[in-house]
């Protein structure tokens, strides 16, 4: 889940009666992507591609949006584009060194 301010338990209490909100919260565990780490979220990566390839222009109505997104989704799924992670484990160890625990000799 990204760090959007609505992604908290409080938003459930705004949308549902308290008992239902509590029951839903008991079933959830919030796990957030790191700040400035949206590239780690596969859904956000796909939405970015969708925006650039399909929604990069004005569409006149919701029916056009629906048909364009449906066609894009079909093509995207058929192409089976793999994710090419360019940020390797070694890159992470260098760039994120401050996040790794210090090992004692």
C-alpha positions in Angstrom: 0.0 0.0 0.0 1.3 3.4 -0.7 1.5 6.2 1.8 -1.7 8.0 0.8 -3.3 9.7 3.8 -6.6 7.8 3.3 -4.8 4.4 3.8 -5.3 4.3 7.5 -7.7 2.7 9.9 -9.4 6.1 10.4 -10.7 6.0 6.8 -12.7 2.8 7.6 -14.4 4.6 10.5 -15.4 7.3 8.2 -16.9 4.9 5.7 -18.5 2.2 7.9 -20.3 1.9 11.3 -17.8 1.5 14.2 -18.4 -2.2 14.8 -17.9 -3.0 11.1 -14.8 -0.8 10.8 -13.3 -2.5 13.9 -14.1 -6.0 12.4 -12.4 -5.0 9.1 -9.4 -3.6 10.9 -9.0 -6.8 12.8 -8.6 -8.6 9.5 -6.1 -6.1 8.0 -2.4 -5.5 8.3 -1.2 -2.3 6.8 2.1 -2.7 5.0 3.4 0.4 3.3 5.9 0.9 0.5 8.9 3.0 1.5 8.6 6.7 1.0 10.0 7.6 -2.4 9.7 3.9 -3.3 6.6 3.8 -5.5 8.7 2.1 -8.1 8.6 -1.0 -5.8 4.9 -1.2 -6.1 4.0 -3.3 -9.2 0.5 -1.8 -9.4 1.9 1.7 -9.5 4.3 0.7 -12.2 1.4 -0.7 -14.3 -0.7 2.5 -13.7 2.3 4.5 -14.9 2.5 2.5 -18.1 -1.3 2.7 -18.6 -1.2 6.5 -18.1 1.7 7.0 -20.6 0.4 4.5 -23.3 -3.4 4.8 -23.0 -4.6 7.8 -21.0 -2.1 10.4 -22.3 -4.9 12.3 -24.2 -8.4 13.7 -23.6 -11.1 11.0 -23.9 -14.6 12.4 -24.5 -16.6 10.1 -22.2 -16.5 7.2 -19.8 -17.5 4.7 -22.5 -14.4 5.6 -24.5 -12.3 5.4 -21.4 -13.6 2.0 -20.7 -13.1 0.6 -24.2 -9.6 2.1 -24.5 -8.5 0.7 -21.1 -10.0 -2.7 -21.9 -8.2 -2.8 -25.3 -4.9 -1.7 -23.6 -5.3 -4.3 -20.9 -5.9 -7.0 -23.4 -2.8 -6.1 -25.4 -0.7 -5.6 -22.3 -1.7 -9.0 -20.9 -1.1 -10.8 -24.3 2.4 -9.2 -24.5 3.4 -10.6 -21.1 6.0 -7.9 -20.5 8.3 -9.0 -17.7 9.5 -6.6 -15.1 13.2 -5.8 -15.7 14.5 -4.8 -12.3 17.5 -2.7 -12.9 18.1 -2.0 -9.2 20.1 -5.0 -8.1 20.8 -6.3 -4.6 24.3 -5.0 -4.9 23.0 -1.6 -5.9 20.7 -1.6 -2.9 23.6 -2.5 -0.5 25.5 0.5 -1.8 22.7 3.1 -2.1 20.8 1.9 1.0 23.8 1.1 3.2 22.6 3.3 6.0 19.5 1.1 6.4 21.4 -2.2 6.8 22.4 -3.2 10.3 26.0 -2.8 11.3 27.7 -6.2 11.9 30.1 -6.4 14.8 33.5 -8.2 14.3 
